[in-house]
Amino acid sequence: MKNHQRLLPYCVLVLLLILCPSLHADSPLEKKMNQMRKSFRELKKAMATPVETDKQKYLAWVADLKSATEASKTLEPEKTSKIPADQKTAFLEGYKNKMDELVDEIDSLEKAIELGKWDEAKALVGQINQLQREGHQKYRNESNEH
């Protein structure tokens, strides 16, 4: 009986992995979004109390965020498959425009950090956060929420 009790959690885990492939296989876009999330999380924490001597570290996070954002623009959100055919072009155009807007804000953040304009950088982090929320509301499946 004890052996069965020990095996139960492992059986449940295997069953979940089989039934829910999304638990272990992120889409290419989700991988890029995770990369963006990690860099942005570090930037948000750092901009709360920025340190001039850490500027290069901040700029590396900005570069990583921008790179992942640029790559994400070329991918389609999973939600695209749920959009009626006659609306897909507009949906994808809106997605790319929102990502372009995000790239513009990231560029502004990079300039603010380079110049040591910390108050401006903090405000831009807030704007980027707002763009992220808007984009996720419109272009992300509810099942992908973190």
Secondary structure as GFF3:
##gff-version 3
##sequence-region A 1 146
A	DSSP	alpha_helix	2	19	.	.	.	ID=ss1
A	DSSP	three_ten_helix	21	23	.	.	.	ID=ss2
A	DSSP	alpha_helix	28	48	.	.	.	ID=ss3
A	DSSP	three_ten_helix	52	54	.	.	.	ID=ss4
A	DSSP	alpha_helix	55	73	.	.	.	ID=ss5
A	DSSP	three_ten_helix	78	82	.	.	.	ID=ss6
A	DSSP	three_ten_helix	85	87	.	.	.	ID=ss7
A	DSSP	alpha_helix	88	114	.	.	.	ID=ss8
A	DSSP	alpha_helix	118	139	.	.	.	ID=ss9
A	DSSP	three_ten_helix	142	144	.	.	.	ID=ss10
###
